[in-house]
Amino acid sequence: LVGALILCSCGEDTFPEPVLNVALGSGAIEGFLRDTDTPGNDPIPSAHVWSTPENHSTTSDATGYYKIEGLDPGWYKVTAESTDPRRQAAGNIFVGAGQTVQLDIDFAVPTPPTDPREYIFLADSILLGTKYSWLSNVLGETPERFQPELIIDIAFVRWNPSDEEEILYSGVGLNNELFIYDTRTRTPTRVTFNGNDEHGADFSPDGTRIVYSGDQDNDGNFEIIIMNRDGSGATTLVDDYDGATGFAYDCRYPRWSPDGYSIAFSIKRTELGAPQQFKDFEIATTAVVGGPITELTADVTDDDIWPAWHPSSVRLAWQKELNGHMQIYTMSADPAATAVRLTNNLFEDTSPSFSWDGEVIGWCSTANYDGTNANGNAEVFIANWTGGILSNIKSLTTETTAITHDSVEFRPRRPLRTP
């Protein structure tokens, strides 16, 4: 009976925040996922079902039944997403204290995505100085906390290209050890236990391996290491010392190319007498199977760090420190190519990321590109990217307090297609 409240006039995406009243007991939402366009009103099994806010989640069984428990009183949006074919449907409902209400969801009227280009980022909006991960899209809709149960400061996040529900992240305060987080089980799994900082990491395109920057010999210079996703089978891809040349290296911020063949990273020479143009971090690539290092940049300006691949695997973007400020650059992964400066200001532009279709680039900036960031916070910005030129720059986060945003990463997914 209570389930009839789905017919309320609330908008699909706007409803009051739940009024917390834990003393009265938590509630639950249950129901069936169906497709009434089919002759037998077919059930939708194995669908991912989640509530907003609070981000509780579950999976529908073979009959299409689902149940989300542990909810405080208030309004909720329940979204269900099937995988074969990929499509979404949703409904809104009110949960009273201690009540279990019924909300059946019909996939005959699927809910199309507002925009398929979702991104994750870090922000210390809950506790200043402690960054958690948040999820939003390029329309700037209200971000949702991606890891609601996690109580740890995060240094960076990376998506699993083969699994849009899984991220790799580094936890600050635990020697920057690496963790994998799965939204379906809502559990983090630690994959490194070496007691050394990890300066960047990334999944392989199939999600079975991880490349990361680590200091295995504790000499202050970092190597590029590839291991299985569970932390086993670690092998050094780029060492911090070349016995044939006598060069000493510091290698950080690795990224795996979408085609699976190359690793991009930042590298600098640390031995005495190294040429000036190699004494700061430069962008370089090497084959996943090992071999020569190809340095794409070689200049006497400041560090080139945190590279990000274009989905074509033939272009990179990164942040360069220039005249004391970070700016965004891009170039094709060819040493004969010329780097192109995408941002040009006296502010900090960091952590670039391309959308899965390569048409949008996101980054963090303290600049006031669109007039919404007069207080100079590090906000998330996006722009259309065509031919090396940024256009239609807009802010996706606009905070009035001293909240810092960092580590923008677009979700590696295709747009949902409804029948």
C-alpha positions in Angstrom: 0.0 0.0 0.0 2.7 2.4 0.9 4.4 1.6 -2.5 1.7 3.7 -4.2 3.6 6.8 -3.1 5.6 6.4 -6.3 2.9 8.5 -7.9 3.9 11.6 -6.0 4.7 14.8 -7.9 8.4 14.8 -6.9 10.8 15.2 -9.8 12.8 12.2 -10.9 16.0 13.6 -9.5 15.0 16.1 -6.9 13.5 15.3 -3.6 14.1 16.3 0.1 17.1 14.8 1.9 16.0 12.1 4.3 15.2 13.2 7.8 17.5 11.2 10.1 15.7 9.5 12.9 17.7 6.5 13.8 16.0 5.9 17.1 12.8 5.0 15.2 14.5 2.2 13.3 15.7 1.9 9.7 13.5 1.0 6.8 13.8 -0.9 3.5 12.6 -0.8 -0.1 11.8 -4.0 -1.9 10.1 -4.8 -5.2 10.3 -6.5 -8.6 12.0 -5.4 -11.8 9.9 -6.2 -14.8 9.6 -5.4 -18.5 5.9 -5.0 -19.3 6.7 -4.6 -23.0 7.3 -8.3 -23.2 4.5 -10.9 -23.5 5.3 -12.4 -20.1 6.2 -9.3 -18.2 9.7 -10.7 -18.1 11.7 -10.3 -14.9 15.0 -8.4 -15.0 17.5 -10.7 -13.1 21.1 -9.8 -12.1 20.5 -6.1 -12.3 22.5 -3.6 -10.2 20.0 -1.7 -7.9 21.0 1.3 -5.8 19.4 4.0 -3.7 20.2 7.7 -3.7 21.0 9.3 -1.3 23.0 6.9 0.9 24.1 4.7 -2.0 22.9 1.4 -0.6 23.0 -1.3 -3.4 22.0 -4.8 -4.1 21.4 -7.2 -7.1 18.1 -8.5 -8.3 17.5 -12.3 -8.2 16.3 -14.6 -10.9 12.7 -13.4 -10.4 13.6 -9.8 -10.6 13.2 -9.3 -6.8 15.4 -6.8 -5.0 15.6 -5.5 -1.4 17.6 -2.5 -0.1 17.8 -2.3 3.7 19.2 0.0 6.4 17.6 3.2 5.1 16.8 6.2 7.3 13.4 7.8 6.9 13.0 10.1 3.9 12.7 10.2 0.1 14.8 7.9 -2.1 15.4 7.4 -5.8 16.0 3.8 -6.6 17.8 3.1 -9.9 18.2 -0.3 -11.6 20.6 -1.1 -14.4 20.6 -4.3 -16.4 23.7 -5.4 -18.4 22.2 -7.4 -21.3 21.2 -5.1 -22.9 22.5 -2.2 -20.9 19.6 0.0 -19.8 18.3 1.8 -16.8 15.0 2.4 -15.1 14.2 4.2 -11.8 11.5 5.3 -9.4 11.1 7.5 -6.3 9.5 6.5 -3.0 9.2 7.6 0.6 10.5 5.3 3.4 9.0 5.8 6.9 10.7 4.9 10.1 11.0 1.2 10.5 8.9 0.6 7.3 9.5 -1.8 4.4 7.9 -0.2 1.3 7.3 -1.7 -2.1 8.6 -0.1 -5.3 8.2 -2.1 -8.5 10.3 -0.8 -11.4 9.2 -1.2 -15.0 11.9 -1.3 -17.7 9.3 -0.7 -20.4 9.8 3.0 -19.7 13.6 3.1 -19.1 15.3 6.1 -17.6 17.9 7.3 -20.1 21.1 8.7 -18.7 21.4 12.4 -18.5 24.9 12.2 -19.9 27.1 9.1 -20.4 30.3 11.0 -19.6 30.6 10.4 -15.8 33.7 11.2 -13.9 35.2 10.6 -10.5 37.2 13.1 -8.5 38.5 13.7 -5.0 37.2 16.4 -2.6 37.6 17.2 1.1 34.0 18.6 1.4 33.2 16.4 4.4 36.4 16.9 6.3 38.8 19.6 5.2 42.2 18.0 4.5 40.8 14.5 4.0 39.8 13.7 0.4 37.1 11.2 -0.4 36.0 10.1 -3.9 32.8 11.5 -5.5 30.9 10.7 -8.8 29.2 13.1 -11.1 28.7 13.8 -14.8 29.5 16.6 -17.2 26.1 18.3 -16.6 27.4 19.1 -13.1 24.6 17.3 -11.4 24.9 16.8 -7.6 27.9 14.6 -6.9 27.4 11.3 -5.0 30.0 10.0 -2.6 31.5 7.0 -4.3 32.9 5.2 -1.3 30.5 6.2 1.6 31.9 3.7 4.1 35.6 4.6 3.6 37.3 6.6 6.4 40.7 7.3 4.8 42.4 10.1 2.9 42.9 9.3 -0.8 45.8 10.4 -2.9 44.4 9.5 -6.4 41.9 7.2 -8.2 41.9 5.2 -11.4 39.1 3.3 -13.1 39.3 -0.3 -14.2 38.8 0.1 -18.0 37.1 -3.3 -18.2 34.9 -2.8 -15.1 33.1 0.5 -14.6 32.2 -0.5 -11.0 35.8 -0.8 -9.8 38.5 1.7 -9.0 42.2 1.6 -7.9 43.2 4.1 -5.4 46.1 5.0 -3.0 45.4 5.6 0.7 47.3 8.5 2.3 48.7 7.7 5.8 49.4 4.0 4.9 52.6 4.6 2.9 50.3 5.4 0.0 49.6 1.6 -0.4 47.3 0.6 -3.3 43.7 -0.6 -2.8 41.0 -1.9 -5.2 37.4 -0.9 -4.4 34.3 -2.7 -5.8 31.0 -0.9 -5.6 29.0 -4.2 -5.8 30.6 -5.6 -2.6 31.4 -2.1 -1.2 34.7 -3.4 0.1 38.3 -2.2 -0.4 41.0 -4.8 -1.0 44.6 -3.9 -0.3 47.0 -5.1 -3.0 50.4 -3.7 -1.8 52.2 -4.3 1.5 55.6 -2.9 0.8 55.8 0.0 3.3 56.9 2.4 0.5 55.0 5.2 -1.1 53.3 4.5 -4.5 53.6 7.5 -6.7 50.8 6.7 -9.2 49.3 3.5 -10.5 46.9 2.3 -13.2 45.0 -0.8 -14.4 45.8 -2.7 -17.6 43.0 -2.4 -20.2 41.7 -5.8 -19.3 41.9 -5.1 -15.5 44.1 -8.2 -14.8 47.3 -6.3 -14.0 48.4 -3.1 -12.4 51.4 -0.8 -13.2 52.7 1.4 -10.4 55.6 3.5 -9.2 57.5 2.0 -6.2 60.8 2.3 -4.5 61.8 -1.4 -4.1 65.4 -0.8 -3.0 64.6 2.2 -0.7 67.1 4.5 -2.3 64.7 7.4 -2.9 64.4 6.7 -6.7 61.3 5.0 -7.9 60.9 2.2 -10.4 58.0 1.3 -12.7 56.6 -2.1 -11.7 54.0 -4.3 -13.2 52.1 -6.9 -11.1 49.0 -9.0 -11.1 45.9 -7.3 -9.7 46.2 -9.2 -6.4 49.8 -8.0 -5.9 51.5 -11.1 -7.0 54.1 -11.6 -9.7 55.7 -8.1 -9.5 58.3 -7.4 -12.1 60.3 -4.3 -12.8 59.6 -2.7 -16.1 61.8 0.4 -15.8 64.6 0.3 -13.2 66.0 3.3 -11.4 69.5 2.4 -12.6 70.8 1.4 -16.0 74.0 -0.6 -15.6 74.9 -0.2 -19.3 74.9 3.6 -19.3 75.3 4.4 -15.6 72.2 6.6 -15.7 70.1 6.8 -12.5 66.4 7.5 -12.8 63.4 8.4 -10.8 60.2 7.2 -12.4 56.7 8.1 -11.3 53.0 8.5 -12.3 52.6 5.5 -14.8 49.6 5.2 -17.1 48.7 2.2 -19.2 47.7 3.0 -22.8 44.1 2.0 -23.8 45.5 -0.3 -26.5 47.5 -2.2 -23.9 50.9 -1.8 -25.6 52.6 1.1 -23.8 53.2 2.7 -20.5 53.5 6.5 -20.1 55.2 7.9 -17.1 57.4 10.8 -15.8 61.1 10.3 -15.5 64.1 12.3 -14.5 67.9 11.7 -14.4 69.3 11.8 -10.8 73.0 10.9 -11.3 75.7 13.6 -10.9 76.4 15.4 -14.2 73.1 14.6 -15.8 72.2 17.1 -18.6 70.1 20.0 -17.4 67.2 19.2 -19.7 66.8 15.8 -17.9 67.1 16.9 -14.3 63.4 17.5 -13.9 60.5 15.1 -14.6 59.8 14.6 -18.3 57.1 12.6 -20.1 58.3 9.3 -21.5 56.9 6.0 -22.8 58.0 2.4 -23.0 56.6 -0.9 -24.3 54.7 -3.1 -21.8 57.0 -5.9 -22.7 60.1 -3.8 -21.9 62.7 -2.1 -24.1 63.9 1.4 -24.9 62.6 4.4 -23.1 61.2 7.1 -25.5 61.3 10.6 -23.9 58.7 12.8 -25.4 59.7 16.0 -23.6 63.1 17.3 -22.8 63.3 20.9 -21.6 64.9 23.0 -19.0 61.6 24.2 -17.5 59.9 22.6 -14.6 58.3 19.1 -14.0 56.1 17.4 -16.5 53.9 15.0 -14.5 50.7 12.9 -14.2 50.2 11.9 -17.9 46.8 10.8 -19.2 46.2 8.9 -22.4 43.7 9.9 -25.1 41.4 6.9 -25.8 43.1 6.6 -29.2 46.4 5.7 -27.5 48.3 8.1 -29.8 48.1 11.2 -27.7 48.8 12.2 -24.1 47.9 15.1 -21.8 49.7 16.1 -18.6 50.4 18.9 -16.2 53.6 21.0 -16.6 55.0 23.3 -14.0 55.8 26.5 -15.8 56.9 29.7 -14.2 55.8 28.3 -10.8 52.3 27.3 -11.9 50.8 24.1 -13.3 49.4 24.2 -16.8 47.9 21.5 -19.1 49.8 20.3 -22.2 49.1 17.7 -24.8 51.1 16.1 -27.7 51.0 12.9 -29.7 53.1 10.1 -28.4 55.8 10.7 -30.9 59.2 12.3 -30.0 59.1 14.3 -33.2 55.9 16.0 -32.3 55.5 19.4 -30.6 53.8 19.8 -27.2 50.7 22.1 -27.3 49.8 24.2 -24.3 46.1 24.0 -23.5 45.8 26.3 -20.5 47.6 29.6 -20.2 47.2 31.5 -16.9 48.9 32.2 -13.5 46.7 29.6 -11.7 47.1 25.9 -11.0 45.7 23.5 -13.7 46.2 19.8 -12.7 45.2 16.1 -13.3 43.8 16.1 -16.9 41.6 13.3 -18.1 40.0 12.5 -21.5 36.4 11.2 -21.7 35.9 7.8 -23.1 35.0 9.2 -26.5 37.9 11.7 -26.5 35.7 14.7 -27.1 35.9 16.2 -23.6 38.8 16.8 -21.3 38.5 17.4 -17.6 40.9 18.8 -15.1 41.2 20.7 -11.8 41.9 24.4 -11.6 42.1 27.4 -9.3 41.4 29.7 -12.2 38.1 31.5 -12.8 37.4 30.4 -16.4 33.6 30.9 -16.4 33.1 33.4 -13.6 32.1 30.9 -11.0 35.3 30.5 -9.1 36.1 33.9 -7.8 37.4 32.5 -4.5 40.2 30.5 -6.2 39.3 27.0 -4.9 40.6 24.0 -6.9 37.4 23.2 -8.8 36.6 20.6 -11.5 36.4 22.0 -15.0 35.7 20.5 -18.4 36.0 21.7 -22.0 35.3 20.3 -25.4 38.6 19.3 -27.0 39.1 19.4 -30.8 42.3 19.8 -32.7 44.3 20.7 -29.6 42.0 23.6 -28.7 39.8 23.9 -25.6 36.3 25.4 -26.0 33.2 25.8 -23.9 35.1 25.7 -20.6 32.8 25.4 -17.6 33.0 24.5 -13.9 31.4 21.3 -12.7 31.9 22.1 -9.0 31.4 25.5 -7.4 32.2 25.6 -3.7 32.0 28.7 -1.5 34.2 27.2 1.2 37.9 26.2 1.1 37.1 22.8 -0.4 39.9 21.3 -2.6 39.2 19.0 -5.6 41.8 16.7 -7.2 42.4 13.6 -9.4 39.7 13.9 -12.1 39.2 10.6 -13.9 36.5 9.9 -16.5 34.6 6.7 -16.2 35.5 4.2 -19.0 32.0 3.4 -20.2 29.8 3.6 -23.3 26.5 5.4 -23.4 23.5 3.4 -22.3 21.3 2.3 -25.2 17.6 1.8 -24.6 15.6 -0.6 -26.7 
